[in-house]
Amino acid sequence: MYGLKLWDKLPPYLKTKEVKPYYRILEKKRTSLAAKRIFDFTAAFFLLIVLLPVFAVLAVWIKLDSPGPVFFRQVRITQYGRRFWILKFRTMVSGAQQKGADVTVRGDARITRVGKKIRSCRLDELPQLVNILMGDMSFVGTRPEVEKYVRSYSREMMATLLLPAGVTSEASIAFRDEERLLEHAEDVDRAYVETVLPQKMKYNLSYLKRFSCFRDLKICLDTVMEVGGRREADPQGKEGGTCA
């Protein structure tokens, strides 16, 4: 899925003058894109095997903490606007999507006790290793949004759909306290679309311009350092991540 389609084969909403400069940059990096897929598949396969005991422990912990499924599934958007089911460990009460916005805020009552702890170190994202193996996601890339947020993308923002969605990104690191930014918003969805999303997209579009396998490795390392630093600063796991 990582291969860059010919320009004429792209969906109409991607064949625009705003997207074309990003396409031309990525078109010159087909070898790096192939290497990115090889790394993603190999690393995800290895990590799934190694982390199976962690999966088992987290699954039991979640089931003992609150009623509902172990995993959370939601339709998100990835490369070329394709829909896929993102996988996460469930960190919110069952039926949380019907009880609030698609993004969370600090102190969100829908987040479970165990959910707060595993979100603080991003363990809820581990099942996305399966998404990576299936080619729906990459380790590094724009975080996959729900369709209603994608519909709010500007023409230039659509360029982020040239590559698969990612588990982490420079935007994810920069906006690790996104929940605080939305904490006092009267309309969380509107605040996210009008304030947070455009700022995050500046990082995502910059990533496309500077894409390289080396940069991906650096972002992965920065993510590990950020999670470790957050955990050290907040041993009680009081800060969570975002729904994105």
N, C-alpha and C positions, 0 to 999 in steps of 0.2 A: 504493500500500500504506500510505501515511502517514495516510490519513484515519481518524479515530476512528470505530469501529463504534458503532451504537446499543447501549445497555447490554444489551438483550434478545438481541442477536446475538453477544455475547461467549461464549467457551468457558466452561463451568460453573466451572472452577477460577479464573476471573477475576471471576465475579459473586459476590464475597464482601464482607462488611462491611469487611474490611481493605483491599481494593482500591478500594472506592467513593469514598473521599475524594480519592484521586489521580485517578480518572476524572473527578470533578466539576471538579477544577482544570483538567484538559486539555480538558474539554468546552467551557470558556469561551475556549479558545485555538485554535479551529479555523482561523482566518485565519492565525495564526502557524505552525500545522502545515503549511498549504498553502504558505506562503512558504518554510518549511524545505525542502520537497520541491523547489520550483523552484530554490532556491539549490544544493541538493545535486546535482541533475541537471546544471545549467549548469556548476558548478564542476568536477564530476567529468569531464564531457565535454571541457572545455577542458584540464584537467590531463592527461588521457590522451593527447591530441594532442601537447601540449608535451613530455611526458615519455617519448614513444616511444623516443627515442635512449637514455635512461637504462634503460628496460626491456631494450633490446637488449644493452647493456653488461653489465647484471646477469645476464642469461640466459647469456651466454657465460662470464662469470666463475664462475657456479655450476656449469656443465657441466664446465669445466676443473678445478675444485677437487675434485669428488667424483662418483662414479657415482650416477645416479638422475635423476628428472625435474626440470625447472626449477621447476615450481610444486608447491605443497603444497595438497591439497584435503581438507577435513574437514567432516563434517556438524555444523552448529551450530544453535542455536535463536534465532529472531528474533521479531518482533511476533506476538502472539496464539499463541505456541508453535509457529509454523511452522518446519519444518526447511528448511535451505538449505545449499548447498556454499560454504563460505568459501574464498577464494583468497588464497594468500600465496606469496612466493618461498620456496623450500625452504631452510631454514637448518640442518636436521638430517640425519643419515645416513638413507639409504633404509630404510624399515621401522621408524623410531624409535618409532612408536606401540606396537609390539609389544615394545619393549625398555624400557619404563618408564612413568611416570605421564603424564597429559595436561597437566600443568604442568611447567615446567622449574625447576631449582634452579641456583644459582651453580656454575659449573664443570661443568655437565652434560656428560658425555662424548659425548652424542649430537649436540651442536652442532658443526658443521663449522668449519673455519678461516675460510672466507669468511662462514659464517653468523654468527659472532661479530661480524664487522665490520659487516655490514648490519643486524643486529639492534640494534646500539648506536645507530644513528641511525634505526631504525624503517623502513628502506627495504623490509624484507620485507612491510610492510603495503600497499605501493603497488598491488598487484593488486586490492585491495579497492575501488578506484575502479570496477571492473567490477561488483562487488556493489552499489555505490551506484547505478549507472546502472540496474541491474535492479530496484531498489526493495527489495532484501533488507536493505540497511544504510543508515545515514546517516553523515555525517562525525562527528556527536556523538551519543552515546547509550551505554547500558550495553553493555560488551563482550559479544559473544555467547559463551555457554558451550556445552560439549558437553552432551548430554542428561542424562548421569548426574549432573552438577552441578546442572542445573535441577531435577531430581527432589528435591534437598535444599533447595530454596527454602522459606522460610516462606510463610505465606499473604500476608503484607505484601510480601515480596520479589517475589511474582508480579506486582505492579503494574508492575514494570519492563518487562514484556512488553506493555504498552499501546502502546509506541512501538518503532520499529525499533531493532535493535542498532546500535552505533556503532563507528567506527574509533578514536575517542578519547573520553575523558571525564575528569571531575574525579577519579574514582577511579583512572584510568590514570596520571594525573600524580602523585597522592598516593602511589601504590604502585608507582612506577617501579623501586624496589629490591625488588620482591616476591620475587625469586629468593633474596635474602639472608635473608628471613624464613623461607623454607622450607629453607634450606641444611642445617640439622642435624636436620630432622624424620625420624623413623624411618619414618613412613608419610606420604608427601608428599600423597597424595590426601586422607587424613583431616585432616591439618593445614590444608590449603587450605580444605576445607569447614567445619571447625569454628572456625578462627581468622581466616584471611584473608578469605574470602568475606563473612562478616557485617560486617566492617569496611568493605569496599568497597561493600557494599550501602547503608550509611548515606549515602555520597556519592551513590549512584545514586538513592536515594529522595528525597534533598534536591533533586537536580536536577529531578525531576519536579514538585516543589512550586514550584520557581522557574523553570520553563522559559520561555525567551523566545529569539527569534532573536538578540537582542543578546548574550545569555549564551552562545549557541552560538559566535558569532564570537569572544568573549573566550576560550572554552575552546580553540578552534582556535589562536588566537594564543599562549596559554599553552603549548600543546603544542609549537609551533614553538620557543618560547623554551627550554622544558625540554630538548628534543632537542639544540638548539644548545649549551646550557650543559653537558649531559652529554658531548657530543662534545669540547668544549673542555677539560673536566676530565679526560677519559679518552681521549686521542688514539690510544691503541693499541686501542681498541674492546674492552676487557676485560669490560665489563659488557653483558649482553644484556637483552632484554625478557622477556616472559612468553609462554607459549603462548596465554594468553587473549587 
